[in-house]
């Protein structure tokens, strides 16, 4: 009987540690935040500009980088094939997620296109974006 109880406890703990899987349609709040079914999701490993943020291009001309990040995220999740996985929550209780559509990493694509800064993950994508002066890396940003 003790062995059976131990198995039940182990199974419960393993289930608790499993990723939540969420599928769209997603509502895009800003360049790194989605919503689905009343749940807010924060894309993990990257940070996009705030929705109302402006940045400067290579000539010092301002551009709406926050809105551009949101538009790219909208395009990336529009195909209806996007799936997000996560288990941890941030201080605002948003589920921290890694999203993909097929084999394409949504989080990585935002960083690679220069519309988000890597924070822990996606370092190689950021190196490539900086080298090619993509998005934020073309000029100055906060």
N, C-alpha and C positions, 0 to 999 in steps of 0.2 A: 504494500500500500504506500509506503514511504517513497519507493521508487516511482510510482505513478504520479504522486504529488510533485515530486522533483521534476519529472518530465513536463507536467502542466506548467509549472513555474518557468522552466526554461523556454518553452514554446511561447508563453505570454511575453517574456522579456525579448525574445527574438522578433516577435510581431511588433512590439513597441518601437524597436530600432529600425524597422523597415521604412523606406521612403514612401511618402505619399505621392501618388501619381495623379496629375490633374490634366484634363484635356479641355480644349476650348468649346465654344468660342470664347475668346478672351477680350476683355475691355482694356485698352491701353490707357493708363493714367498719365504716365510720363515716360521718359526714356529708360527707366529701370524698374517700373512698377506696373503690374498687371492686376486685374481682378477677374474672378470667375466664381459664379455661384455664391456671392456674398463673401468670398475669401480674398484677401489682398495678398499678393505675391511680390516679393522683392528679388530681382535677379541677383544671384550670388556671384561674388568674385569680381565685381566691376561696379563702377559708379558713373552714371551719366549726369550731364548738366541738369540743373533744375529747369523746370518747364519754362519759366520766364527769363532764363539766363541768356545773355548775349556774350559772344566771344569776338575776337578780331581775326580776320583772315591775314594772309601774308602781307597785304598792303596796308594793314591797320584799319580796314573797313569792318564795322560791326556786322555780325550776322546772328540770326536767332538759333544758336546751337542747341538750346534746350528743346525747342520745337522741332528742329531737324532730327534730334535723337528720338523723339516721340514718333515722328513720321516713319523713320526707319523701322522702329519696333512694330508699328502698325503693319507695315508691309511684310515683315518677317513672320508675323503670326496670322496673317490673313488667309493663308492657304487651307486652314482647317485641319492640318495634320500635326500641329504643334502639341507637344507633350512636355509637361514640366514635372520635375521630380525634386523633392526636398523633405527634410525632417526637422530641421532646426528653425527657430523663430528669432527675429530680431527684437530689439527693445520696444518696438511698436506692435509686436505680436504678429507681424507679417511673416508668412512662411518664406524661408530663403530657398530659392529654387534655381536649378539648372534646366534650361529649356532647350529643346531641339525640335527640328522639323526634318524628319528623315535622318540623314547623317549630318545635317548642318546644325552647329551649335549656335543658338540665338545669342547667348551671352558673348561668346567668342567673336561672332560677326560684328556686334556693336563695337567691341574693342578694336577689331581689325579695321573697321571702317573709320576709326578715329572719333567715334561719337560716344565713347565711354573710356574711362581710365581703369586699368586693371588694378585690383586690390587683392593680391594673394594668388589668384589664378590668372590665366590668359596673358602671362608675361610675354610669351613669344609673339602673340598677336599684337601686343602693344609695341614691341620692338619693331615689327614690320610697319605698323601704322606711323610710328615716329620717323622711321627711315624714309618712308615715302611721303611724309608730310601730309597725311590724310586727316581730314576733319579738324579736330581740335589742335592737332600738331602742325597745322599750316601757319598758325599765328600765335596769338596770346589768348590765354583763358585763365579763369580763376579756379 
